[in-house]
Amino acid sequence: MISTLIASVFFSVYFNMTNLHQSFKLDFKPFNCTPCLSVWSAVVFYLLPIQITELIALFFSAGVIGPYLFRFIHK
């Protein structure tokens, strides 16, 4: 359950942080709304096997936390 929450939050933050919704011309809800995308991705991740959800959480958390750590180290 916690991995589903972490995966959905980091997925939606990464998706909007990198403007993928504009790159793929998905400029409508739920793709351009971070809370909306979090809810819908949580529903999808809840239905997936736990290993896939944990893998998604690992990938997208690294993608979100990495740039912040990079800026923190170099300042």
PDB file of N, CA, C and O in Angstrom, chain B, residues numbered from 101:
ATOM      1  N   MET B 101       0.818  -1.188   0.000  1.00  0.00           N
ATOM      2  CA  MET B 101       0.000   0.000   0.000  1.00  0.00           C
ATOM      3  C   MET B 101       0.870   1.264   0.000  1.00  0.00           C
ATOM      4  O   MET B 101       0.595   2.213  -0.735  1.00  0.00           O
ATOM      5  N   ILE B 102       1.912   1.269   0.823  1.00  0.00           N
ATOM      6  CA  ILE B 102       2.805   2.427   0.876  1.00  0.00           C
ATOM      7  C   ILE B 102       3.568   2.569  -0.430  1.00  0.00           C
ATOM      8  O   ILE B 102       3.787   3.686  -0.898  1.00  0.00           O
ATOM      9  N   SER B 103       3.974   1.462  -1.020  1.00  0.00           N
ATOM     10  CA  SER B 103       4.702   1.544  -2.284  1.00  0.00           C
ATOM     11  C   SER B 103       3.797   2.070  -3.400  1.00  0.00           C
ATOM     12  O   SER B 103       4.275   2.737  -4.318  1.00  0.00           O
ATOM     13  N   THR B 104       2.510   1.780  -3.331  1.00  0.00           N
ATOM     14  CA  THR B 104       1.568   2.329  -4.306  1.00  0.00           C
ATOM     15  C   THR B 104       1.472   3.837  -4.164  1.00  0.00           C
ATOM     16  O   THR B 104       1.450   4.560  -5.159  1.00  0.00           O
ATOM     17  N   LEU B 105       1.417   4.304  -2.943  1.00  0.00           N
ATOM     18  CA  LEU B 105       1.363   5.743  -2.683  1.00  0.00           C
ATOM     19  C   LEU B 105       2.633   6.435  -3.157  1.00  0.00           C
ATOM     20  O   LEU B 105       2.571   7.462  -3.834  1.00  0.00           O
ATOM     21  N   ILE B 106       3.768   5.881  -2.806  1.00  0.00           N
ATOM     22  CA  ILE B 106       5.045   6.477  -3.213  1.00  0.00           C
ATOM     23  C   ILE B 106       5.178   6.468  -4.728  1.00  0.00           C
ATOM     24  O   ILE B 106       5.599   7.464  -5.316  1.00  0.00           O
ATOM     25  N   ALA B 107       4.826   5.362  -5.366  1.00  0.00           N
ATOM     26  CA  ALA B 107       4.942   5.266  -6.820  1.00  0.00           C
ATOM     27  C   ALA B 107       4.031   6.275  -7.520  1.00  0.00           C
ATOM     28  O   ALA B 107       4.443   6.910  -8.491  1.00  0.00           O
ATOM     29  N   SER B 108       2.816   6.426  -7.043  1.00  0.00           N
ATOM     30  CA  SER B 108       1.888   7.339  -7.713  1.00  0.00           C
ATOM     31  C   SER B 108       2.307   8.790  -7.540  1.00  0.00           C
ATOM     32  O   SER B 108       2.198   9.576  -8.480  1.00  0.00           O
ATOM     33  N   VAL B 109       2.784   9.159  -6.360  1.00  0.00           N
ATOM     34  CA  VAL B 109       3.214  10.539  -6.139  1.00  0.00           C
ATOM     35  C   VAL B 109       4.447  10.863  -6.967  1.00  0.00           C
ATOM     36  O   VAL B 109       4.474  11.881  -7.658  1.00  0.00           O
ATOM     37  N   PHE B 110       5.460  10.020  -6.909  1.00  0.00           N
ATOM     38  CA  PHE B 110       6.675  10.297  -7.665  1.00  0.00           C
ATOM     39  C   PHE B 110       6.451  10.216  -9.173  1.00  0.00           C
ATOM     40  O   PHE B 110       7.065  10.967  -9.931  1.00  0.00           O
ATOM     41  N   PHE B 111       5.582   9.316  -9.611  1.00  0.00           N
ATOM     42  CA  PHE B 111       5.266   9.253 -11.040  1.00  0.00           C
ATOM     43  C   PHE B 111       4.624  10.541 -11.516  1.00  0.00           C
ATOM     44  O   PHE B 111       5.012  11.083 -12.552  1.00  0.00           O
ATOM     45  N   SER B 112       3.652  11.035 -10.776  1.00  0.00           N
ATOM     46  CA  SER B 112       2.965  12.254 -11.218  1.00  0.00           C
ATOM     47  C   SER B 112       3.863  13.481 -11.113  1.00  0.00           C
ATOM     48  O   SER B 112       3.807  14.354 -11.979  1.00  0.00           O
ATOM     49  N   VAL B 113       4.686  13.566 -10.079  1.00  0.00           N
ATOM     50  CA  VAL B 113       5.615  14.698  -9.959  1.00  0.00           C
ATOM     51  C   VAL B 113       6.636  14.666 -11.095  1.00  0.00           C
ATOM     52  O   VAL B 113       6.920  15.699 -11.700  1.00  0.00           O
ATOM     53  N   TYR B 114       7.184  13.494 -11.387  1.00  0.00           N
ATOM     54  CA  TYR B 114       8.160  13.384 -12.475  1.00  0.00           C
ATOM     55  C   TYR B 114       7.512  13.701 -13.822  1.00  0.00           C
ATOM     56  O   TYR B 114       8.108  14.372 -14.665  1.00  0.00           O
ATOM     57  N   PHE B 115       6.297  13.217 -14.012  1.00  0.00           N
ATOM     58  CA  PHE B 115       5.583  13.433 -15.272  1.00  0.00           C
ATOM     59  C   PHE B 115       5.360  14.917 -15.521  1.00  0.00           C
ATOM     60  O   PHE B 115       5.530  15.388 -16.645  1.00  0.00           O
ATOM     61  N   ASN B 116       4.978  15.664 -14.475  1.00  0.00           N
ATOM     62  CA  ASN B 116       4.744  17.095 -14.632  1.00  0.00           C
ATOM     63  C   ASN B 116       6.025  17.908 -14.534  1.00  0.00           C
ATOM     64  O   ASN B 116       6.110  18.983 -15.128  1.00  0.00           O
ATOM     65  N   MET B 117       7.027  17.426 -13.798  1.00  0.00           N
ATOM     66  CA  MET B 117       8.297  18.123 -13.667  1.00  0.00           C
ATOM     67  C   MET B 117       9.030  18.175 -15.011  1.00  0.00           C
ATOM     68  O   MET B 117       9.684  19.169 -15.325  1.00  0.00           O
ATOM     69  N   THR B 118       8.922  17.128 -15.783  1.00  0.00           N
ATOM     70  CA  THR B 118       9.603  17.060 -17.071  1.00  0.00           C
ATOM     71  C   THR B 118       8.717  17.500 -18.239  1.00  0.00           C
ATOM     72  O   THR B 118       9.141  17.451 -19.394  1.00  0.00           O
ATOM     73  N   ASN B 119       7.493  17.928 -17.941  1.00  0.00           N
ATOM     74  CA  ASN B 119       6.535  18.390 -18.962  1.00  0.00           C
ATOM     75  C   ASN B 119       6.250  17.345 -20.029  1.00  0.00           C
ATOM     76  O   ASN B 119       6.102  17.675 -21.206  1.00  0.00           O
ATOM     77  N   LEU B 120       6.174  16.102 -19.624  1.00  0.00           N
ATOM     78  CA  LEU B 120       5.866  15.034 -20.575  1.00  0.00           C
ATOM     79  C   LEU B 120       4.459  15.154 -21.137  1.00  0.00           C
ATOM     80  O   LEU B 120       4.195  14.713 -22.256  1.00  0.00           O
ATOM     81  N   HIS B 121       3.556  15.750 -20.368  1.00  0.00           N
ATOM     82  CA  HIS B 121       2.195  15.912 -20.875  1.00  0.00           C
ATOM     83  C   HIS B 121       2.160  16.865 -22.069  1.00  0.00           C
ATOM     84  O   HIS B 121       1.299  16.727 -22.938  1.00  0.00           O
ATOM     85  N   GLN B 122       3.075  17.820 -22.127  1.00  0.00           N
ATOM     86  CA  GLN B 122       3.150  18.707 -23.288  1.00  0.00           C
ATOM     87  C   GLN B 122       3.898  18.046 -24.441  1.00  0.00           C
ATOM     88  O   GLN B 122       3.564  18.261 -25.606  1.00  0.00           O
ATOM     89  N   SER B 123       4.912  17.240 -24.116  1.00  0.00           N
ATOM     90  CA  SER B 123       5.666  16.547 -25.162  1.00  0.00           C
ATOM     91  C   SER B 123       4.795  15.556 -25.926  1.00  0.00           C
ATOM     92  O   SER B 123       4.917  15.419 -27.143  1.00  0.00           O
ATOM     93  N   PHE B 124       3.916  14.868 -25.200  1.00  0.00           N
ATOM     94  CA  PHE B 124       3.034  13.881 -25.819  1.00  0.00           C
ATOM     95  C   PHE B 124       1.681  14.457 -26.216  1.00  0.00           C
ATOM     96  O   PHE B 124       0.777  13.718 -26.606  1.00  0.00           O
ATOM     97  N   LYS B 125       1.541  15.796 -26.115  1.00  0.00           N
ATOM     98  CA  LYS B 125       0.310  16.504 -26.459  1.00  0.00           C
ATOM     99  C   LYS B 125      -0.887  15.967 -25.663  1.00  0.00           C
ATOM    100  O   LYS B 125      -1.965  15.730 -26.208  1.00  0.00           O
ATOM    101  N   LEU B 126      -0.661  15.785 -24.361  1.00  0.00           N
ATOM    102  CA  LEU B 126      -1.700  15.319 -23.446  1.00  0.00           C
ATOM    103  C   LEU B 126      -2.059  16.446 -22.483  1.00  0.00           C
ATOM    104  O   LEU B 126      -2.087  16.245 -21.269  1.00  0.00           O
ATOM    105  N   ASP B 127      -2.329  17.616 -23.018  1.00  0.00           N
ATOM    106  CA  ASP B 127      -2.566  18.790 -22.187  1.00  0.00           C
ATOM    107  C   ASP B 127      -4.038  18.873 -21.769  1.00  0.00           C
ATOM    108  O   ASP B 127      -4.727  19.845 -22.077  1.00  0.00           O
ATOM    109  N   PHE B 128      -4.499  17.855 -21.075  1.00  0.00           N
ATOM    110  CA  PHE B 128      -5.855  17.810 -20.533  1.00  0.00           C
ATOM    111  C   PHE B 128      -5.804  16.964 -19.264  1.00  0.00           C
ATOM    112  O   PHE B 128      -4.844  16.229 -19.031  1.00  0.00           O
ATOM    113  N   LYS B 129      -6.857  17.079 -18.445  1.00  0.00           N
ATOM    114  CA  LYS B 129      -6.898  16.318 -17.205  1.00  0.00           C
ATOM    115  C   LYS B 129      -7.041  14.841 -17.504  1.00  0.00           C
ATOM    116  O   LYS B 129      -7.764  14.497 -18.439  1.00  0.00           O
ATOM    117  N   PRO B 130      -6.430  13.990 -16.805  1.00  0.00           N
ATOM    118  CA  PRO B 130      -5.665  14.097 -15.581  1.00  0.00           C
ATOM    119  C   PRO B 130      -4.179  14.325 -15.796  1.00  0.00           C
ATOM    120  O   PRO B 130      -3.426  14.365 -14.823  1.00  0.00           O
ATOM    121  N   PHE B 131      -3.728  14.477 -17.037  1.00  0.00           N
ATOM    122  CA  PHE B 131      -2.294  14.529 -17.298  1.00  0.00           C
ATOM    123  C   PHE B 131      -1.646  15.863 -16.941  1.00  0.00           C
ATOM    124  O   PHE B 131      -0.465  15.887 -16.594  1.00  0.00           O
ATOM    125  N   ASN B 132      -2.368  16.956 -17.012  1.00  0.00           N
ATOM    126  CA  ASN B 132      -1.774  18.247 -16.680  1.00  0.00           C
ATOM    127  C   ASN B 132      -2.094  18.676 -15.250  1.00  0.00           C
ATOM    128  O   ASN B 132      -1.831  19.821 -14.884  1.00  0.00           O
ATOM    129  N   CYS B 133      -2.643  17.804 -14.455  1.00  0.00           N
ATOM    130  CA  CYS B 133      -3.028  18.096 -13.069  1.00  0.00           C
ATOM    131  C   CYS B 133      -2.336  17.063 -12.166  1.00  0.00           C
ATOM    132  O   CYS B 133      -2.669  15.879 -12.200  1.00  0.00           O
ATOM    133  N   THR B 134      -1.379  17.522 -11.367  1.00  0.00           N
ATOM    134  CA  THR B 134      -0.606  16.595 -10.540  1.00  0.00           C
ATOM    135  C   THR B 134      -1.466  15.802  -9.558  1.00  0.00           C
ATOM    136  O   THR B 134      -1.295  14.586  -9.470  1.00  0.00           O
ATOM    137  N   PRO B 135      -2.382  16.429  -8.817  1.00  0.00           N
ATOM    138  CA  PRO B 135      -3.221  15.614  -7.913  1.00  0.00           C
ATOM    139  C   PRO B 135      -4.105  14.612  -8.661  1.00  0.00           C
ATOM    140  O   PRO B 135      -4.292  13.486  -8.200  1.00  0.00           O
ATOM    141  N   CYS B 136      -4.647  15.016  -9.812  1.00  0.00           N
ATOM    142  CA  CYS B 136      -5.499  14.099 -10.591  1.00  0.00           C
ATOM    143  C   CYS B 136      -4.697  12.903 -11.090  1.00  0.00           C
ATOM    144  O   CYS B 136      -5.154  11.762 -11.022  1.00  0.00           O
ATOM    145  N   LEU B 137      -3.484  13.180 -11.597  1.00  0.00           N
ATOM    146  CA  LEU B 137      -2.647  12.098 -12.106  1.00  0.00           C
ATOM    147  C   LEU B 137      -2.202  11.173 -10.979  1.00  0.00           C
ATOM    148  O   LEU B 137      -2.057   9.968 -11.188  1.00  0.00           O
ATOM    149  N   SER B 138      -1.984  11.726  -9.785  1.00  0.00           N
ATOM    150  CA  SER B 138      -1.618  10.891  -8.633  1.00  0.00           C
ATOM    151  C   SER B 138      -2.729   9.903  -8.299  1.00  0.00           C
ATOM    152  O   SER B 138      -2.465   8.727  -8.051  1.00  0.00           O
ATOM    153  N   VAL B 139      -3.944  10.371  -8.292  1.00  0.00           N
ATOM    154  CA  VAL B 139      -5.070   9.496  -7.947  1.00  0.00           C
ATOM    155  C   VAL B 139      -5.245   8.401  -8.987  1.00  0.00           C
ATOM    156  O   VAL B 139      -5.377   7.228  -8.636  1.00  0.00           O
ATOM    157  N   TRP B 140      -5.247   8.768 -10.255  1.00  0.00           N
ATOM    158  CA  TRP B 140      -5.476   7.763 -11.295  1.00  0.00           C
ATOM    159  C   TRP B 140      -4.307   6.793 -11.425  1.00  0.00           C
ATOM    160  O   TRP B 140      -4.515   5.610 -11.693  1.00  0.00           O
ATOM    161  N   SER B 141      -3.094   7.273 -11.240  1.00  0.00           N
ATOM    162  CA  SER B 141      -1.962   6.349 -11.284  1.00  0.00           C
ATOM    163  C   SER B 141      -1.966   5.430 -10.058  1.00  0.00           C
ATOM    164  O   SER B 141      -1.545   4.278 -10.157  1.00  0.00           O
ATOM    165  N   ALA B 142      -2.436   5.924  -8.902  1.00  0.00           N
ATOM    166  CA  ALA B 142      -2.547   5.055  -7.723  1.00  0.00           C
ATOM    167  C   ALA B 142      -3.535   3.924  -7.969  1.00  0.00           C
ATOM    168  O   ALA B 142      -3.305   2.794  -7.539  1.00  0.00           O
ATOM    169  N   VAL B 143      -4.625   4.219  -8.653  1.00  0.00           N
ATOM    170  CA  VAL B 143      -5.601   3.169  -8.976  1.00  0.00           C
ATOM    171  C   VAL B 143      -4.965   2.110  -9.879  1.00  0.00           C
ATOM    172  O   VAL B 143      -5.149   0.911  -9.670  1.00  0.00           O
ATOM    173  N   VAL B 144      -4.218   2.568 -10.880  1.00  0.00           N
ATOM    174  CA  VAL B 144      -3.572   1.623 -11.799  1.00  0.00           C
ATOM    175  C   VAL B 144      -2.493   0.825 -11.077  1.00  0.00           C
ATOM    176  O   VAL B 144      -2.400  -0.389 -11.254  1.00  0.00           O
ATOM    177  N   PHE B 145      -1.670   1.502 -10.257  1.00  0.00           N
ATOM    178  CA  PHE B 145      -0.597   0.803  -9.540  1.00  0.00           C
ATOM    179  C   PHE B 145      -1.145  -0.166  -8.500  1.00  0.00           C
ATOM    180  O   PHE B 145      -0.509  -1.177  -8.202  1.00  0.00           O
ATOM    181  N   TYR B 146      -2.305   0.126  -7.952  1.00  0.00           N
ATOM    182  CA  TYR B 146      -2.930  -0.786  -6.986  1.00  0.00           C
ATOM    183  C   TYR B 146      -3.314  -2.107  -7.658  1.00  0.00           C
ATOM    184  O   TYR B 146      -3.283  -3.161  -7.023  1.00  0.00           O
ATOM    185  N   LEU B 147      -3.671  -2.048  -8.929  1.00  0.00           N
ATOM    186  CA  LEU B 147      -4.083  -3.248  -9.647  1.00  0.00           C
ATOM    187  C   LEU B 147      -2.904  -4.047 -10.203  1.00  0.00           C
ATOM    188  O   LEU B 147      -3.068  -5.199 -10.605  1.00  0.00           O
ATOM    189  N   LEU B 148      -1.718  -3.439 -10.226  1.00  0.00           N
ATOM    190  CA  LEU B 148      -0.524  -4.124 -10.723  1.00  0.00           C
ATOM    191  C   LEU B 148       0.091  -4.994  -9.626  1.00  0.00           C
ATOM    192  O   LEU B 148      -0.167  -4.768  -8.444  1.00  0.00           O
ATOM    193  N   PRO B 149       0.902  -5.986 -10.006  1.00  0.00           N
ATOM    194  CA  PRO B 149       1.623  -6.759  -8.986  1.00  0.00           C
ATOM    195  C   PRO B 149       2.576  -5.855  -8.189  1.00  0.00           C
ATOM    196  O   PRO B 149       3.065  -4.851  -8.709  1.00  0.00           O
ATOM    197  N   ILE B 150       2.830  -6.211  -6.953  1.00  0.00           N
ATOM    198  CA  ILE B 150       3.614  -5.367  -6.047  1.00  0.00           C
ATOM    199  C   ILE B 150       5.053  -5.165  -6.549  1.00  0.00           C
ATOM    200  O   ILE B 150       5.643  -4.114  -6.302  1.00  0.00           O
ATOM    201  N   GLN B 151       5.619  -6.146  -7.243  1.00  0.00           N
ATOM    202  CA  GLN B 151       6.983  -6.009  -7.743  1.00  0.00           C
ATOM    203  C   GLN B 151       7.065  -4.907  -8.792  1.00  0.00           C
ATOM    204  O   GLN B 151       8.025  -4.136  -8.804  1.00  0.00           O
ATOM    205  N   ILE B 152       6.093  -4.824  -9.653  1.00  0.00           N
ATOM    206  CA  ILE B 152       6.088  -3.782 -10.686  1.00  0.00           C
ATOM    207  C   ILE B 152       5.869  -2.416 -10.048  1.00  0.00           C
ATOM    208  O   ILE B 152       6.491  -1.435 -10.457  1.00  0.00           O
ATOM    209  N   THR B 153       5.000  -2.344  -9.060  1.00  0.00           N
ATOM    210  CA  THR B 153       4.758  -1.083  -8.368  1.00  0.00           C
ATOM    211  C   THR B 153       6.013  -0.606  -7.650  1.00  0.00           C
ATOM    212  O   THR B 153       6.325   0.585  -7.683  1.00  0.00           O
ATOM    213  N   GLU B 154       6.733  -1.508  -7.005  1.00  0.00           N
ATOM    214  CA  GLU B 154       7.967  -1.127  -6.323  1.00  0.00           C
ATOM    215  C   GLU B 154       9.046  -0.702  -7.320  1.00  0.00           C
ATOM    216  O   GLU B 154       9.832   0.202  -7.036  1.00  0.00           O
ATOM    217  N   LEU B 155       9.086  -1.340  -8.466  1.00  0.00           N
ATOM    218  CA  LEU B 155      10.037  -0.951  -9.499  1.00  0.00           C
ATOM    219  C   LEU B 155       9.727   0.450 -10.034  1.00  0.00           C
ATOM    220  O   LEU B 155      10.640   1.249 -10.244  1.00  0.00           O
ATOM    221  N   ILE B 156       8.461   0.747 -10.252  1.00  0.00           N
ATOM    222  CA  ILE B 156       8.051   2.084 -10.700  1.00  0.00           C
ATOM    223  C   ILE B 156       8.381   3.118  -9.638  1.00  0.00           C
ATOM    224  O   ILE B 156       8.846   4.211  -9.963  1.00  0.00           O
ATOM    225  N   ALA B 157       8.147   2.787  -8.367  1.00  0.00           N
ATOM    226  CA  ALA B 157       8.473   3.705  -7.266  1.00  0.00           C
ATOM    227  C   ALA B 157       9.968   3.971  -7.221  1.00  0.00           C
ATOM    228  O   ALA B 157      10.386   5.109  -7.009  1.00  0.00           O
ATOM    229  N   LEU B 158      10.770   2.953  -7.415  1.00  0.00           N
ATOM    230  CA  LEU B 158      12.223   3.117  -7.404  1.00  0.00           C
ATOM    231  C   LEU B 158      12.693   3.998  -8.552  1.00  0.00           C
ATOM    232  O   LEU B 158      13.495   4.907  -8.342  1.00  0.00           O
ATOM    233  N   PHE B 159      12.209   3.743  -9.759  1.00  0.00           N
ATOM    234  CA  PHE B 159      12.638   4.519 -10.923  1.00  0.00           C
ATOM    235  C   PHE B 159      12.250   5.987 -10.810  1.00  0.00           C
ATOM    236  O   PHE B 159      13.090   6.863 -11.016  1.00  0.00           O
ATOM    237  N   PHE B 160      11.011   6.264 -10.492  1.00  0.00           N
ATOM    238  CA  PHE B 160      10.550   7.645 -10.497  1.00  0.00           C
ATOM    239  C   PHE B 160      10.998   8.412  -9.252  1.00  0.00           C
ATOM    240  O   PHE B 160      11.153   9.631  -9.312  1.00  0.00           O
ATOM    241  N   SER B 161      11.206   7.729  -8.134  1.00  0.00           N
ATOM    242  CA  SER B 161      11.751   8.440  -6.977  1.00  0.00           C
ATOM    243  C   SER B 161      13.199   8.845  -7.241  1.00  0.00           C
ATOM    244  O   SER B 161      13.624   9.923  -6.824  1.00  0.00           O
ATOM    245  N   ALA B 162      13.950   8.005  -7.919  1.00  0.00           N
ATOM    246  CA  ALA B 162      15.315   8.382  -8.284  1.00  0.00           C
ATOM    247  C   ALA B 162      15.308   9.542  -9.268  1.00  0.00           C
ATOM    248  O   ALA B 162      16.174  10.415  -9.204  1.00  0.00           O
ATOM    249  N   GLY B 163      14.347   9.560 -10.169  1.00  0.00           N
ATOM    250  CA  GLY B 163      14.251  10.644 -11.139  1.00  0.00           C
ATOM    251  C   GLY B 163      13.843  11.971 -10.524  1.00  0.00           C
ATOM    252  O   GLY B 163      14.190  13.027 -11.052  1.00  0.00           O
ATOM    253  N   VAL B 164      13.118  11.936  -9.424  1.00  0.00           N
ATOM    254  CA  VAL B 164      12.695  13.169  -8.756  1.00  0.00           C
ATOM    255  C   VAL B 164      13.741  13.624  -7.734  1.00  0.00           C
ATOM    256  O   VAL B 164      14.069  14.809  -7.669  1.00  0.00           O
ATOM    257  N   ILE B 165      14.258  12.702  -6.949  1.00  0.00           N
ATOM    258  CA  ILE B 165      15.196  13.069  -5.888  1.00  0.00           C
ATOM    259  C   ILE B 165      16.578  13.402  -6.445  1.00  0.00           C
ATOM    260  O   ILE B 165      17.282  14.238  -5.878  1.00  0.00           O
ATOM    261  N   GLY B 166      16.974  12.767  -7.535  1.00  0.00           N
ATOM    262  CA  GLY B 166      18.295  12.986  -8.124  1.00  0.00           C
ATOM    263  C   GLY B 166      18.617  14.435  -8.447  1.00  0.00           C
ATOM    264  O   GLY B 166      19.664  14.922  -8.022  1.00  0.00           O
ATOM    265  N   PRO B 167      17.764  15.152  -9.182  1.00  0.00           N
ATOM    266  CA  PRO B 167      18.075  16.556  -9.476  1.00  0.00           C
ATOM    267  C   PRO B 167      18.163  17.437  -8.237  1.00  0.00           C
ATOM    268  O   PRO B 167      18.976  18.361  -8.196  1.00  0.00           O
ATOM    269  N   TYR B 168      17.341  17.168  -7.226  1.00  0.00           N
ATOM    270  CA  TYR B 168      17.408  17.961  -5.996  1.00  0.00           C
ATOM    271  C   TYR B 168      18.726  17.718  -5.264  1.00  0.00           C
ATOM    272  O   TYR B 168      19.340  18.662  -4.767  1.00  0.00           O
ATOM    273  N   LEU B 169      19.162  16.471  -5.194  1.00  0.00           N
ATOM    274  CA  LEU B 169      20.447  16.168  -4.554  1.00  0.00           C
ATOM    275  C   LEU B 169      21.598  16.770  -5.352  1.00  0.00           C
ATOM    276  O   LEU B 169      22.564  17.250  -4.759  1.00  0.00           O
ATOM    277  N   PHE B 170      21.520  16.756  -6.659  1.00  0.00           N
ATOM    278  CA  PHE B 170      22.556  17.322  -7.511  1.00  0.00           C
ATOM    279  C   PHE B 170      22.707  18.812  -7.228  1.00  0.00           C
ATOM    280  O   PHE B 170      23.822  19.305  -7.062  1.00  0.00           O
ATOM    281  N   ARG B 171      21.580  19.535  -7.173  1.00  0.00           N
ATOM    282  CA  ARG B 171      21.628  20.975  -6.875  1.00  0.00           C
ATOM    283  C   ARG B 171      22.126  21.229  -5.462  1.00  0.00           C
ATOM    284  O   ARG B 171      22.871  22.182  -5.230  1.00  0.00           O
ATOM    285  N   PHE B 172      21.724  20.390  -4.517  1.00  0.00           N
ATOM    286  CA  PHE B 172      22.144  20.567  -3.124  1.00  0.00           C
ATOM    287  C   PHE B 172      23.648  20.361  -2.971  1.00  0.00           C
ATOM    288  O   PHE B 172      24.296  21.093  -2.223  1.00  0.00           O
ATOM    289  N   ILE B 173      24.206  19.388  -3.660  1.00  0.00           N
ATOM    290  CA  ILE B 173      25.638  19.105  -3.548  1.00  0.00           C
ATOM    291  C   ILE B 173      26.464  20.208  -4.191  1.00  0.00           C
ATOM    292  O   ILE B 173      27.522  20.566  -3.673  1.00  0.00           O
ATOM    293  N   HIS B 174      26.003  20.747  -5.299  1.00  0.00           N
ATOM    294  CA  HIS B 174      26.785  21.738  -6.046  1.00  0.00           C
ATOM    295  C   HIS B 174      26.565  23.171  -5.589  1.00  0.00           C
ATOM    296  O   HIS B 174      27.104  24.094  -6.200  1.00  0.00           O
ATOM    297  N   LYS B 175      25.788  23.384  -4.532  1.00  0.00           N
ATOM    298  CA  LYS B 175      25.620  24.746  -4.017  1.00  0.00           C
ATOM    299  C   LYS B 175      26.352  24.939  -2.728  1.00  0.00           C
ATOM    300  O   LYS B 175      26.318  26.029  -2.156  1.00  0.00           O
TER     301      LYS B 175
END
